Amino acid sequence: MPRSVLVTLVPRVRWQRGDGTGGPGWPAPDGSPLVLAVPGEAVALHWLDLPDLAPAQAAAAARLALGDRLAEADPHIAVGPGDGAFGKLPDGGRRPVAVVAREQMAGWLAEAARAGWKPSAIIPDPLLLPAPASGWTVAQDGARVVARSASAAFAAEADLAAAIIGTDATTVAEPALPEVLPLDLLTGDYAPVTRWQPDRRQLRRLALLAAAVAGLWLGGDLAALLHARSTASAADAELVALAPGATDGASAFAALQAQAQQRGAAGGLAALAGPVVQALSARPGAGLASLTYTPAGGLVAGVAGGAGEAQALADALAGAGLAAAPGTTRATADGSISDVTVRAR
């Protein structure tokens, strides 16, 4: 990552770039991607044999494998790619796994935000060392030592580090940002969220499209579909693609609307998605991070922009005659996402 800024937090806050520039404290925000190196003392690092799964599934498998080694009930778990030089293997293999308290994650993100930054990645600082073929690579700053082997990494005081390493061979190395990160803590609930906000040209098409597909994808996640609708013509193209035989957006919409009615969409998502999109369009500070629907649970909109925006959406929908209630708020790299559950009265 040659254009990235690396900020390390301990033993003191400092920054550096790949071109050799750097200094104490946080750099002035300039739009560059920032990788935050957090203290290894606060992150438990493991290497586990895991199958090649999607990130969320891999984290769940790691949680199960670690079992009673977890120090708290619900830590954040991030899993890196496969073994070797962290190249991804077809069948998985040994993978680095980081376990960290959610309070720590929230604190690091808040510290970066106070400095005017949103990290593009967060890495435990022992993983800034190169992985040796054997023995350990080590770096010492005062009484603090970071160390890494082919299947372990940690940060500790010098006496404890010496006891862990024992008689194994050591090589002094300089911590540096690798070209490919072996592990990124910004996964799962902390993964960056793309905020989506329709403009006036998109609004009507999106509302109609959401209603039209309601009967076709009851229970599906519409977020990716809505994100893809960047222009009215793109929405027309999607409608035509979904309705074979249609020649334009209007005829395609009519055909899909008929299918939706036949499949029981009336009163379901068709009655909820349009008002949600319309209400969000009136809130410049809000964004739509996700949109899911089940007949039993209703529609759940993930609102980026803070709990206040979620409450404002719920109030607007209540004024439109719907039952809407804000739910849980979870921290992300870009702030927070608050769920709002919407049902027909």
RODO-2510 file (C-alpha; in nm, 4 decimals, decimal comma):
residues 345
     n   res          X          Y          Z
     1     m     0,0000     0,0000     0,0000
     2     p     0,2521     0,2656    -0,1080
     3     r     0,0056     0,5568    -0,1007
     4     s    -0,1343     0,4722     0,2416
     5     v    -0,0499     0,6481     0,5650
     6     l     0,0466     0,4170     0,8509
     7     v    -0,0348     0,5395     1,2019
     8     t     0,0902     0,3418     1,5024
     9     l    -0,0543     0,4082     1,8475
    10     v     0,2132     0,2691     2,0821
    11     p     0,4517     0,3317     2,2429
    12     r     0,3567     0,6735     2,1055
    13     v     0,1348     0,7981     1,8236
    14     r     0,3347     0,8479     1,5043
    15     w     0,2786     0,8331     1,1302
    16     q     0,4756     0,7403     0,8229
    17     r     0,4359     0,7009     0,4482
    18     g     0,6007     0,4652     0,2047
    19     d     0,8170     0,7496     0,0729
    20     g     0,9955     0,7785     0,4076
    21     t     0,8156     1,0869     0,5375
    22     g     0,6608     1,0784     0,8800
    23     g     0,6494     1,2331     1,2239
    24     p     0,4929     1,2290     1,5695
    25     g     0,1189     1,2446     1,6305
    26     w    -0,1535     1,2204     1,3690
    27     p    -0,0996     1,3679     1,0220
    28     a    -0,3391     1,6281     0,8884
    29     p    -0,6233     1,4564     0,6977
    30     d    -0,5582     1,4716     0,3236
    31     g    -0,7857     1,2032     0,1798
    32     s    -0,5174     0,9317     0,1718
    33     p    -0,6145     0,5820     0,2849
    34     l    -0,5016     0,5306     0,6435
    35     v    -0,3956     0,2014     0,8004
    36     l    -0,4105     0,2089     1,1798
    37     a    -0,1667    -0,0193     1,3641
    38     v    -0,3124    -0,0992     1,7069
    39     p    -0,1264    -0,2417     2,0071
    40     g    -0,0771    -0,6162     1,9947
    41     e    -0,1240    -0,6324     2,3724
    42     a    -0,4956    -0,5645     2,3167
    43     v    -0,5413    -0,8288     2,0427
    44     a    -0,5163    -1,2059     2,0858
    45     l    -0,3661    -1,3571     1,7694
    46     h    -0,4121    -1,7238     1,6784
    47     w    -0,3364    -1,9360     1,3718
    48     l    -0,6120    -2,1871     1,2973
    49     d    -0,6804    -2,4469     1,0292
    50     l    -0,9990    -2,3132     0,8726
    51     p    -1,1793    -2,3870     0,5458
    52     d    -1,1893    -2,1241     0,2734
    53     l    -1,5141    -1,9518     0,3728
    54     a    -1,6656    -1,6089     0,3343
    55     p    -1,5475    -1,3650     0,6073
    56     a    -1,8583    -1,3935     0,8254
    57     q    -1,8610    -1,7728     0,8024
    58     a    -1,4876    -1,7916     0,8702
    59     a    -1,5300    -1,5744     1,1809
    60     a    -1,8095    -1,8016     1,3040
    61     a    -1,5912    -2,1096     1,2465
    62     a    -1,3037    -1,9445     1,4352
    63     r    -1,5330    -1,8583     1,7252
    64     l    -1,6392    -2,2211     1,7473
    65     a    -1,2799    -2,3489     1,7216
    66     l    -1,1532    -2,1154     1,9942
    67     g    -1,4324    -2,2158     2,2303
    68     d    -1,3495    -2,1491     2,5958
    69     r    -1,0263    -1,9690     2,5017
    70     l    -1,2329    -1,6564     2,4421
    71     a    -1,2032    -1,4204     2,7363
    72     e    -1,5462    -1,2608     2,6874
    73     a    -1,8862    -1,3603     2,5565
    74     d    -1,8988    -1,1556     2,2369
    75     p    -1,5580    -1,0352     2,1171
    76     h    -1,4945    -0,9104     1,7652
    77     i    -1,3224    -1,1784     1,5542
    78     a    -1,1415    -1,1146     1,2255
    79     v    -0,9928    -1,3861     1,0047
    80     g    -0,7158    -1,3402     0,7502
    81     p    -0,6688    -1,5315     0,4237
    82     g    -0,4959    -1,8712     0,3890
    83     d    -0,1499    -1,9784     0,4995
    84     g     0,1939    -1,9685     0,3361
    85     a     0,2736    -1,6025     0,2708
    86     f    -0,0924    -1,5319     0,3456
    87     g    -0,1882    -1,6333    -0,0046
    88     k    -0,5366    -1,7757    -0,0289
    89     l    -0,5483    -2,1519    -0,0691
    90     p    -0,8336    -2,3356    -0,2440
    91     d    -0,9020    -2,5507     0,0634
    92     g    -0,8341    -2,2860     0,3299
    93     g    -0,5418    -2,3799     0,5557
    94     r    -0,3795    -2,2069     0,8529
    95     r    -0,5129    -1,8576     0,8831
    96     p    -0,4421    -1,5723     1,1252
    97     v    -0,7322    -1,4987     1,3571
    98     a    -0,7584    -1,1855     1,5719
    99     v    -0,9801    -1,1611     1,8803
   100     v    -1,0391    -0,8172     2,0319
   101     a    -1,2907    -0,6574     2,2668
   102     r    -1,5558    -0,4481     2,0965
   103     e    -1,4867    -0,1665     2,3441
   104     q    -1,1295    -0,1556     2,2143
   105     m    -1,2495    -0,1337     1,8541
   106     a    -1,4880     0,1486     1,9426
   107     g    -1,2108     0,3338     2,1263
   108     w    -0,9648     0,3106     1,8372
   109     l    -1,2235     0,4271     1,5861
   110     a    -1,3191     0,7168     1,8129
   111     e    -0,9534     0,8192     1,8533
   112     a    -0,9081     0,8210     1,4754
   113     a    -1,2297     1,0197     1,4314
   114     r    -1,1085     1,2848     1,6773
   115     a    -0,8001     1,3242     1,4572
   116     g    -1,0218     1,3622     1,1489
   117     w    -0,9582     1,0162     1,0000
   118     k    -1,1595     0,7082     0,9073
   119     p    -0,9187     0,4134     0,8847
   120     s    -0,9320     0,2094     0,5658
   121     a    -0,7826    -0,0844     0,7592
   122     i    -0,6786    -0,1729     1,1146
   123     i    -0,3944    -0,4170     1,1785
   124     p    -0,2401    -0,5428     1,5061
   125     d     0,1125    -0,4002     1,5139
   126     p     0,2964    -0,7366     1,5508
   127     l     0,1762    -0,8160     1,1979
   128     l     0,3814    -0,5254     1,0650
   129     l     0,6823    -0,7538     1,1041
   130     p     0,7691    -0,9952     0,8214
   131     a     0,6892    -1,3628     0,8845
   132     p     1,0141    -1,5623     0,9115
   133     a     1,0593    -1,9124     0,7707
   134     s     1,1796    -2,0190     1,1171
   135     g     1,2420    -1,8574     1,4526
   136     w     1,1157    -1,5068     1,5229
   137     t     1,1433    -1,1581     1,3819
   138     v     1,1507    -0,9007     1,6598
   139     a     1,1535    -0,5245     1,7078
   140     q     1,2090    -0,3436     2,0371
   141     d     1,1190     0,0124     2,1342
   142     g     1,2189     0,0860     2,4921
   143     a     1,0847    -0,1884     2,7181
   144     r     0,8301    -0,3012     2,4601
   145     v     0,8916    -0,5889     2,2187
   146     v     0,6830    -0,6997     1,9207
   147     a     0,7585    -1,0444     1,7803
   148     r     0,6332    -1,2699     1,5038
   149     s     0,6956    -1,6278     1,3959
   150     a     0,5410    -1,8320     1,1164
   151     s     0,2416    -1,9159     1,3383
   152     a     0,2383    -1,6669     1,6259
   153     a     0,2669    -1,2956     1,6947
   154     f     0,2506    -1,0861     2,0089
   155     a     0,3572    -0,7677     2,1866
   156     a     0,4887    -0,7716     2,5434
   157     e     0,7426    -0,6319     2,7868
   158     a     1,0981    -0,7426     2,7185
   159     d     1,1208    -0,9974     3,0049
   160     l     0,7950    -1,1672     2,9067
   161     a     0,8891    -1,1655     2,5371
   162     a     1,2208    -1,3351     2,6181
   163     a     1,0391    -1,6039     2,8169
   164     i     0,7973    -1,6710     2,5273
   165     i     1,0686    -1,6843     2,2604
   166     g     1,3034    -1,8943     2,4719
   167     t     1,6025    -2,0284     2,2814
   168     d     1,4502    -1,9851     1,9334
   169     a     1,6537    -1,7878     1,6815
   170     t     1,5615    -1,4190     1,6463
   171     t     1,6140    -1,1668     1,3680
   172     v     1,5773    -0,7938     1,4214
   173     a     1,3337    -0,6393     1,1710
   174     e     1,1774    -0,2992     1,1179
   175     p     0,7951    -0,2852     1,1370
   176     a     0,6561    -0,1698     0,8028
   177     l     0,3269    -0,1704     0,6181
   178     p     0,3141    -0,4824     0,3954
   179     e     0,1840    -0,4623     0,0397
   180     v    -0,0885    -0,7142     0,1256
   181     l    -0,2333    -0,6984     0,4747
   182     p    -0,2227    -1,0364     0,6500
   183     l    -0,5345    -0,9430     0,8463
   184     d    -0,7735    -0,6483     0,8741
   185     l    -0,9828    -0,5884     1,1867
   186     l    -1,2352    -0,3832     0,9864
   187     t    -1,4613    -0,6765     0,9066
   188     g    -1,8099    -0,7800     1,0097
   189     d    -1,9840    -0,5075     1,2085
   190     y    -1,6833    -0,2788     1,1571
   191     a    -1,6546    -0,3118     0,7791
   192     p    -1,6811     0,0217     0,5944
   193     v    -2,0355     0,0917     0,4772
   194     t    -2,1212     0,2604     0,1511
   195     r    -2,3899     0,5151     0,2190
   196     w    -2,6552     0,5351    -0,0505
   197     q    -2,8847     0,8301    -0,1046
   198     p    -3,1194     0,8621    -0,4042
   199     d    -3,1468     1,1867    -0,5944
   200     r    -3,4809     1,3178    -0,7171
   201     r    -3,4396     1,1587    -1,0600
   202     q    -3,3851     0,8178    -0,9038
   203     l    -3,6510     0,8372    -0,6360
   204     r    -3,9626     0,7509    -0,8361
   205     r    -3,7903     0,4741    -1,0351
   206     l    -3,6465     0,3185    -0,7218
   207     a    -3,9760     0,3212    -0,5378
   208     l    -4,1528     0,1595    -0,8333
   209     l    -3,8761    -0,0949    -0,8786
   210     a    -3,8798    -0,1892    -0,5106
   211     a    -4,2555    -0,2411    -0,5295
   212     a    -4,2347    -0,4401    -0,8512
   213     v    -3,9804    -0,6913    -0,7255
   214     a    -4,1484    -0,7342    -0,3877
   215     g    -4,3422    -1,0413    -0,4934
   216     l    -4,0375    -1,1940    -0,6607
   217     w    -3,7898    -1,1676    -0,3724
   218     l    -3,9929    -1,1870    -0,0520
   219     g    -3,7375    -1,2444     0,2197
   220     g    -3,4438    -1,1317     0,0028
   221     d    -3,1922    -0,8545     0,0612
   222     l    -3,2639    -0,5641    -0,1718
   223     a    -2,9652    -0,3523    -0,0767
   224     a    -2,7397    -0,4649    -0,3633
   225     l    -3,0216    -0,4218    -0,6141
   226     l    -3,1019    -0,0712    -0,4920
   227     h    -2,7344     0,0283    -0,4867
   228     a    -2,7060    -0,0709    -0,8514
   229     r    -2,9802     0,1661    -0,9626
   230     s    -2,7746     0,4748    -1,0427
   231     t    -2,9918     0,6262    -1,3170
   232     a    -3,3485     0,6096    -1,4411
   233     s    -3,2346     0,4417    -1,7620
   234     a    -3,0513     0,1756    -1,5592
   235     a    -3,3734     0,1101    -1,3691
   236     d    -3,5586     0,0721    -1,6968
   237     a    -3,2956    -0,1726    -1,8217
   238     e    -3,3321    -0,3767    -1,5031
   239     l    -3,7083    -0,3860    -1,5362
   240     v    -3,6850    -0,5039    -1,8955
   241     a    -3,4323    -0,7708    -1,7998
   242     l    -3,6654    -0,8985    -1,5269
   243     a    -3,9665    -0,9163    -1,7573
   244     p    -3,8893    -1,1120    -2,0760
   245     g    -4,0840    -0,9845    -2,3724
   246     a    -4,1103    -0,6278    -2,2464
   247     t    -3,9847    -0,3574    -2,4794
   248     d    -3,9520    -0,0638    -2,2398
   249     g    -3,9568     0,0254    -1,8719
   250     a    -4,3294     0,0989    -1,8598
   251     s    -4,4391    -0,2343    -2,0063
   252     a    -4,1844    -0,4206    -1,7935
   253     f    -4,3112    -0,2518    -1,4787
   254     a    -4,6695    -0,3402    -1,5626
   255     a    -4,5765    -0,7051    -1,6175
   256     l    -4,3782    -0,7275    -1,2942
   257     q    -4,6488    -0,5496    -1,0993
   258     a    -4,8965    -0,8088    -1,2169
   259     q    -4,6637    -1,0894    -1,1086
   260     a    -4,6167    -0,9252    -0,7716
   261     q    -4,9923    -0,9035    -0,7186
   262     q    -5,0321    -1,2704    -0,8155
   263     r    -4,7653    -1,3702    -0,5633
   264     g    -4,9173    -1,1787    -0,2749
   265     a    -4,6926    -0,8761    -0,2645
   266     a    -4,9777    -0,6325    -0,2054
   267     g    -4,9628    -0,5163     0,1546
   268     g    -4,6126    -0,6591     0,2008
   269     l    -4,2860    -0,5078     0,0874
   270     a    -4,4687    -0,3261    -0,1916
   271     a    -4,6470    -0,1149     0,0695
   272     l    -4,3337    -0,0485     0,2776
   273     a    -4,0294    -0,0004     0,0535
   274     g    -4,1590     0,3027    -0,1358
   275     p    -4,2336     0,5116     0,1772
   276     v    -3,8927     0,4224     0,3259
   277     v    -3,7056     0,5371     0,0137
   278     q    -3,9158     0,8518    -0,0064
   279     a    -3,8611     0,9399     0,3610
   280     l    -3,4845     0,8889     0,3325
   281     s    -3,4673     1,1153     0,0282
   282     a    -3,5818     1,4035     0,2486
   283     r    -3,2981     1,3433     0,4979
   284     p    -2,9617     1,4559     0,3452
   285     g    -2,7751     1,3296     0,6524
   286     a    -2,9138     0,9762     0,6293
   287     g    -2,8130     0,6907     0,4025
   288     l    -2,9501     0,3447     0,3318
   289     a    -2,6982     0,0739     0,4241
   290     s    -2,9275    -0,2298     0,3902
   291     l    -3,2893    -0,3216     0,3240
   292     t    -3,4288    -0,6654     0,4089
   293     y    -3,7811    -0,8013     0,4294
   294     t    -3,9642    -1,1068     0,5550
   295     p    -4,3442    -1,1392     0,5779
   296     a    -4,3199    -1,2268     0,9492
   297     g    -4,0592    -0,9721     1,0533
   298     g    -4,1524    -0,6846     0,8241
   299     l    -3,9012    -0,4576     0,6549
   300     v    -3,5764    -0,3721     0,8327
   301     a    -3,3877    -0,0694     0,6982
   302     g    -3,0262    -0,0203     0,8066
   303     v    -2,9838     0,3580     0,8345
   304     a    -2,6381     0,5154     0,8220
   305     g    -2,6119     0,8566     0,9822
   306     g    -2,6695     0,7953     1,3519
   307     a    -2,9480     0,7042     1,5900
   308     g    -3,1042     1,0479     1,5394
   309     e    -3,1548     0,9805     1,1679
   310     a    -3,3073     0,6412     1,2470
   311     q    -3,5531     0,8049     1,4882
   312     a    -3,6361     1,0729     1,2299
   313     l    -3,7105     0,8010     0,9721
   314     a    -3,9340     0,6167     1,2201
   315     d    -4,1231     0,9390     1,2981
   316     a    -4,1709     1,0163     0,9273
   317     l    -4,3026     0,6664     0,8577
   318     a    -4,5364     0,6852     1,1564
   319     g    -4,6742     1,0053     1,0063
   320     a    -4,7331     0,8107     0,6834
   321     g    -4,9480     0,5589     0,8689
   322     l    -4,6884     0,2811     0,9159
   323     a    -4,5665     0,1200     1,2372
   324     a    -4,1932     0,1983     1,2623
   325     a    -3,9560     0,1444     1,5522
   326     p    -3,5812     0,2134     1,5783
   327     g    -3,3745    -0,0833     1,6958
   328     t    -3,0136    -0,1597     1,7701
   329     t    -2,7251     0,0639     1,6662
   330     r    -2,3891    -0,0911     1,5765
   331     a    -2,0549     0,0795     1,5243
   332     t    -1,8860     0,0687     1,1834
   333     a    -1,5706     0,2178     1,0372
   334     d    -1,7866     0,4984     0,8946
   335     g    -1,9822     0,5813     1,2103
   336     s    -2,2849     0,3652     1,2889
   337     i    -2,5825     0,1823     1,1396
   338     s    -2,9191     0,1850     1,3146
   339     d    -3,1943    -0,0615     1,2259
   340     v    -3,5509     0,0603     1,1793
   341     t    -3,8251    -0,2056     1,1644
   342     v    -4,1271    -0,1083     0,9531
   343     r    -4,4628    -0,2854     0,9424
   344     a    -4,8105    -0,2039     0,8172
   345     r    -5,0516    -0,0979     1,0890
***
